[in-house]
Amino acid sequence: MSNPTRDTVTNPWTREEMLRKLWAFRGNRALERAMVQLLLRQTADEIRSEHTNHSNGRGFSAFHAKTGTKLGKYARDGGTFGHVWQAKAYAVAKVHVGQLVEIANGGGS
């Protein structure tokens, strides 16, 4: 998610900027990377069950756990999203943009 040429200390990502980048760059794997980053924040039991089992503010919300986990696993395994999956991934990313900004600004994986 982070840009190697961007200094996030002096120029941190914002929520609005992240959403613009994800929407503008659909097709270049930005949404796939976002879903993988959120998947990595899920616990192992959450990934297996495709449900949110812990209220820890990390990974996918209970509402998006099944879809997000499927998208994240697919992308993690090298899959690329078509138009329908891009739209679904963007909908999930919009809800979880705070975590994506935190990751992009170096605040954890």
MOPEUR-V501307 format. One record per residue. RES is the residue in one letter. OMEGA is omega in whole degrees, 0 to 359 (* if undefined). Layout:
res:omega
RES:OMEGA
RES:OMEGA
This chain:
res:omega
M:185
S:179
N:184
P:180
T:184
R:175
D:185
T:176
V:181
T:183
N:183
P:176
W:172
T:179
R:183
E:180
E:179
M:180
L:177
R:180
K:180
L:180
W:182
A:185
F:174
R:185
G:179
N:174
R:178
A:179
L:177
E:179
R:179
A:181
M:178
V:180
Q:178
L:177
L:180
L:178
R:176
Q:174
T:181
A:180
D:177
E:178
I:180
R:186
S:184
E:176
H:174
T:183
N:184
H:178
S:185
N:178
G:182
R:179
G:185
F:174
S:179
A:181
F:184
H:186
A:183
K:180
T:181
G:180
T:178
K:178
L:181
G:179
K:181
Y:180
A:179
R:182
D:173
G:180
G:175
T:184
F:169
G:185
H:182
V:181
W:175
Q:179
A:178
K:181
A:179
Y:178
A:178
V:181
A:180
K:181
V:186
H:185
V:178
G:178
Q:180
L:176
V:178
E:179
I:182
A:179
N:175
G:183
G:175
G:181
S:*
